[in-house]
């Protein structure tokens, strides 16, 4: 048994069953739809239902995990004699990490004999999930909590996030692109190719004409940046576009010989801002 518990949040886009296998605990963010009184956590609405609602025009919004929620979750483990390593959603995209940091600081004063680390992964979606996975492997090989936290910090800026979206309207709503760019892109079939930069924020890097070219652009970025193109660990996430995810995996296998280890769904937390049809690729690279 390990003497520390790794926590994350639902922005990691790793299913509860896989997180359980990894021995990682997860805190839920809240999703609401405009015009509805009810609210959901990521495990209370299926990915298919979530994206179907978006396709019908529903606007989804998300709420960060608050400090009190983290305090309650962390304290349960502290009372069992466990230390805490939280690896959270990029501070460049959410206040969730800061809530966990504040919770850890408050609890450190109450449990001075315990160790609490809050790591800002500067990652999102299955990029956050991939950094979690790699850190879990270190833990499984005997890394202390200090060594695991240092590994996560040392490798977070090597975690490449490259993605494309199918409909620019969702990026426009989030202020990532202007209304004019969204309109012209929609008319011309332009698909942006974006990445997460060193500040953990989304940046529009280039454009591709059509979906096929955008998918190829993701594969090309892998060849350009991957540290170990032939046998690196690769995750793909998709916003209800599994066929495109499989095509990208086949392209990577054929071109570079690498086998994609995990294809996962983009859940409501990320999907609320990127929309259905989002396709993302994650791997360790020489730079982001």
N, C-alpha and C positions, 0 to 999 in steps of 0.2 A: 504494500500500500504506500501511497505517496503522502508526504507530510504537508502538502499544499494542494490547493484546489485552483484550477484555471477557470476563470469566468470570461464570458463574452456577451454579445448582444445579438439581436436578430438581424442586424445589418450585415452579418457575415454570410448570409444565404447558404448556410449548411443545415441540412435537415436535422430535426431533433434526434432522430434515430442514429445518425452518424455522429453527432456530437456526444451522444450517450456512449457510443463505442469508443470514442476518443477520451472519455472521462472528463468532458468539459461541460460546465453549467452555463445556462444562457438566460438572460433577462429580456423580456419582450418589450418592444415599443408598441405604441398604440396607433391604429389606423382608423380614420373616420372618412366618411363620404359627405360632401356638401349636400344638404337637404335631408340627411338622415340623422336621427337622434342617437342611434346605436353606435357603438364603437367595437373594434375588433383588435385582437392580438394576431400575430402572424399565424398562429396555429388554430385560429377560429374561423378562417376563411381559406378555401383552397385557392391555389394559384390560378387555376382555370376560371373559377368564379370571379376572382379579383380582376383579372384582365378582361373578362367579358363585360363586367360593369364599366370598366374604363372605356372599352370600345363602344359602349352604348352612350358615352358622354359623361359618365359620373366622374367627378373630380375628387381624387383621393388626397388626403393630407395625413401627415405623420406627426407624432409627438415623441420627444426624447424621453428616455427613462429618467426619472427624477432621483434626487439624492436619497430620499427616504426609502425608496424601493431598493436601491443598492445597499443601504445600511442594513435593512432587514435581512436581505439575502446573505450578505457577507457575515453578519453577526452569527447566524446559525452555524456557519462553519467555524468561526473563531471559537464559539462555545464548545465545539467538539475538539478543540486543540489543533485546528488546521490553520495554515497560513493562506494568504490570498494573492493570486496573480490575475489581475483583470487586463484583458487585451481588447480595446474598444474601437468602435467606429471612429473614423478620422475626425479630429477636432476642426478640420477645414470644412466639414459638411454638417456637423451636428454638435449640440452641446452635451450629448450623452457621456462622452469621455470625461468632461469636466465634472459632471454629476458624480461619476464613480470616483474621481480623484478627491473630491470634497468628502465623500463618504469614507474613503480610505483614511484620509487625514483625521477626520473626527474619531474614527474607531481606533486609530493608532494610539490616541491619547487614553482611550478606555482600556485597551488591551496592549500595554507596552511590551509584553512578553511575546507578542505575535508579530509576524512580518506581513505587511500589506504593500503590494506594488500595483500601480495603475499605469499601464503602457498605452500611450496614444499610438495606435498602429499606423496612422496616416494612410490607412487603407479602407476599402469598402467592398461590399459584395464578396464574391469568392476570392478576392485578393486578400481581404481580411481573413477569410477562411483558410487560404493557403498558408498564410503566416502562422495562423493557429496550428494547422496540421504540422508544420515543420517544427514549431516549438514543442508540440506534444511529443514528437519523435525524440527530441532532446531530453524531455522529461523522462520518457520511457527508457532512455539509455542511462538514466541516473543523474541528470543535471539537477543541481539545487535550484531553489526558487530564484536566487540571485543570478545564477548562470542562465536560467531560462529567460528571465527578464532581459538580461544583457543580450542574449541571442536575438530576441525579438527587436530590441532597439537597434542592434547592429545591422539587421537585415531588412528592416522595414523599407528603406529607400532603394533596395534592390528588387522590391516586389513590383513588377510591371503590371499595370492595368491598361489594357487597350480595348476599346469598345466602339460600337456603332449603334445608332438607333434607327428605327423604321419610320417614325413620325416625329417631325421637329416641334410639334405643338407642345410637347411635354417639356422640352428644354426651354422653349420660349416662356412657358408659365413659371419656370424656376429661375428665369433671368439669365440663363446661360447663353442665349442668343437673342437677337432683336426680332421684333415682329416682321421687319422687312426681310431679314435673312431667312426666317422661317417660311415666309410667303414665297420668296423666289426659289428657295430650296425645294419646297413642295411642288411647285410648278415644273421645275427642271429635273426633278427626281434626284436631287443632290443628297447624299448621305454623309453626314459628318463622321470623322474618325477622331475620337477623343481619347485622352488618357488622364490619369491622376498624377499630378506633379509632386514635387518634393514637399510642398506645403499641405499635401493631402486634399487639394482642390481639383475640380474638374476643369480641363483645358481643351478647347477645340484646336486640334493640331492641323488637320488637313481635311480634304473633301474628296469623295469618290462619286462618280456618276453611276448611280444604280446600286442595288443591293449586292449583286454578284461581285462588283468591284470593291465594295466596302468589306466584304468577307475576305477577299484576297488581300486587301490592305492589312488586315489584322494578321494574317499568316505571314505576310512580308515583314511586319514589325517583329515577329517572333524570330525570324531568321536574322534580322539586323541586330537585335539586342540580346538574345538569350545567351546566358553564360555557357550552358551545355545543351546545344540544340538537339542532339541525338537522344539524350536520355534524362533531360531535366524533368522535374515534376511540374505538370501542367494541369490547370483547372480551367474549365469553361463554364460560364453561367449564361442562362437564356431566359428572356421574358416571354414565355409561351411560344417559342419558335425552335422547338427541339430539332426539327429537320435541318435548319441552318447550323445548329450547334454540331450535329453529327457530320455535316459537310465540312465544317471547319476542322473538326478532329481528323477526318479522312485526309484533308489537304495537308495537315501537319505531318501525319504519318507518311504520306506518299512523298512529300518534299524533303522532310528532315529525319524521318525514321523514328520520331518520338511518338509514344503512346500516351494519349490524354488519360490521366488517372481518374478524373472526376468531372462529370457533366452535371451541373446542378441548376435548380430553378432560381431565377431572380425573384425573391419574395416581395411582398407588398411594401416593405420599408424603402427599398431601393426602387422598385417598380413604380411607386407613386410619382417619382420624379423623372424616370427615364421612359416609362410607358411600355406597352406591349411591343414585341419585336426587337427588344434590345438584345444584343449579342456581345459578350465580353470574354476576353482572353487574359489569363493570369499566369505569370511565370517569373523566375528569377533572372534578372538581366544585369548587364554591366552598368546601366543607368536606367532611369525611369523613362 
